[in-house]
Amino acid sequence: MFSDRADAGRRLAEALHGQVSGPAVVLGIPRGGVVVAARVARSLATPLDVLVARKLGAPGNAELAVGAVADGVAVVDWRACRRLGVDPADLEREIDRQQAEVVRRTAVYRRGLPPPDLERRIAVVVDDGVATGWTCVAAARRCRRLAASRVVLAVPVGPADLRARVDADVDQVVCLTMPRPYLAVGQAYRRFGQVGDEEVLRALEDAAAPSG
């Protein structure tokens, strides 16, 4: 188990040493993923940035993911939508709502800065864990649109079939543990409290501050 997200980030960085060669940017998925990513970026001596991705909740059951969105990207689990009988109009409204939230959070975290420069760079996408994998897929596709040379997904914990879920969209997966049975991301942590915007902003500001 990981003590907390900072511990997970340190251990994830150890696993990534030697795995990432060439110019890279570490991208945390808010909120908790940024806390993990901050430790990874510090250890690898690479820039830290943020990439907002949001899951699409099933109408009537927001906790059940039927896809995800990132800036200009929408990924839908059509099989789940058919199984649940999701009305296309309800799905469109959920996509619009979550895209608006992506825009809002991006404005909060990036404070008017342009998207991260990923052209000819390795995008290391970091979250504090993976449940369905849809937000990671949306984030990876956003990295492709920003012309990343490679996309590496790095997470402390995920399902046993994580690689199969994201294989079409990422070049490499680094996942430290895949518990069986896997019930929730939080089961891999001793402390897994909520992360607020203030903690995300502090991590980004600390990473941007000149060293020494």
N, C-alpha and C positions, 0 to 999 in steps of 0.2 A: 504493500500500500504506500501511497504518497502522503507525506505529512500534510502538505497543502499545495497550492498551485506553484509557489516559488520552488519548492522541492521538486515538483514534477518538471519544471522548466530546467533546473540544473541537471537533472538526470537525463532529460531529453537532449540537452546540449551535448552531454558526454557521448550519447549514441550517435549524434550527428557529426562529431569530429571525424574528419577524413571522408565524410560522405558528400560534402558540398565543396566543390572546387571551382573557382572562378568568381566573378562578381555576383553578389547575391543580395537580396533584401528579405528580411524576415517580416512576415505579415501576420499580425494577430487578428483573429476574429473576435470582436467584442461580444460580451465584455470579458469573461474569464480568460479567453484565449490570449488577450493582450498581456495579462499578468504572466502567463507561461512564456509567451513570446519574448517578453522583456529579458528574461534570464537567458533564453536561447541566444538572442542577439548580442547580449553583453559577452557571453562566453565565446561566441564565434567571431566577435569583433566585426559585426555587420550592421548596417542600418536597420532600425526598427520602424515599421509603419503599421497602418491599420487598414483592414479591408472588411467592410461591413457586409454581412450576409445574414439573412433572416429566413427562418423556416416558414412554410405555408401551413397554417393549421387547417384541419378539416372543419368545414362549417358545422357548428354544434359541438365540436370537440377540438378546441384550439391546441391541446397538448399532442394530438395525433398529427404527425407531419405527413403532408401529401406533396412535398416538394420544397423548394426554397428559391429565394431571389437574392441577387446582388445588383450592383449598379448596372442597369442595362441588360440584365440576365434574368431569365425565369426558367426554372427546371421543375417539371411536373411529373409526379409519379402517376401516370395515367392508369396503370393497373389498379392502384389503390383507389383512385377516384371512381373507377368503374365498379369496383367491389363495394364501395361505400355509397354508391349512387349520388355522387356529388353533382349538384346542378352547375352547369358551365357558367351561368351568370354569377352564382355565389363564388365560384372559383376566381372569376375575373375580378370581383370586388376584393377578394382576399389578396390577390396579386397586387392590385392597385394600392391597397392599404399598406402592405408590407414594403412595396417600393417607395411609398411616401415616407415610411419610417427609416428606410435605408438612407434616403436623401437627408432626412432630419439628423440622424445620428452621424452621418458623414460630415455634415456641416459643423456639428458640435465637436467632433474629434479632430477634424482636419483644419478647422478655423479658416476656411477660405483658400487653403492651399490646393494646388492642382492634384490630380491623381498621382500615385507613386510612379516614378520612372522605372519601368521594368524592362524596357527594350534591351534585348541581348543580355539580360540578367536572369539569374536563377531566382524564382519566387519560392520561398520556403513558407508555406501556409501552415500556421500553428493554431490549434484550438486546445481547450483544456480536456477535450474528449469528444468522441463521436458516438452518437446514438443511431440515427438512420443513415448519416452520410450525406444528406441532401445539401446542407449548408456548405460542406466542404466542396461538393461538386460545383455549386454555384460560384463559390470563391475561386475555384480553379479555372472555371470558364471565364471569369472576369480577368484573371491573370493572363490567359491566352489572348484576350482582346487587347490587353495592354502590351502585347508582344514579348512576353517572358520567353526566354530561351528554353527553360525547363521549369516544371512545377513539381515541387516536393511537398508532400503532405506529411507533417510531423505532429504526432499527438501522443499523449501519455497512455491513453486507453481507448479501446474501440472493440467492436464486435469481431468474432472470429472470421467472418467473411468480408471484412473491411476492404481488403485489396480487390476482391471481385466487384464490390460496390462502386469503387472509384477508379478502377483500372483504365477505363476509356478516357479519363480526363486528367490523370496525373502521371508523371513519369516515374515516380518513386514514392513509396510509403514507408515511413518509419513510425512504428507503433510499439510502445514498450511492453504493454500487457493486453491480453485479450481474454478476460475472465470467462469461465464457464461455470454456472450459468451467468449470463450478462444481463442485468436488470436495468442499470442506470449508470451514468457516468460517475455520479457521486459515490458509488460503492468502492471506487478505487482510492478514495481520499479519506483521511481521518478528519480533516477540516475542509469543508466545501461550502463556505458561506457565500452569500450574494456579493457580487462585485458591482460597485456603483460607477457612474460616469467620472466622479472625482478621481477614483483610483486609476481608471483608464488614462485620463488626462495626465495624471502625475507620472505614470510609467512612460508615456510618450514624451513628456517634457524632460524627464531625467535622461532618456536616451538621446534627446536632441542637444542636451547641454554639453558644452566643450569639456573634455576630460582634462584633469590636471589643474 
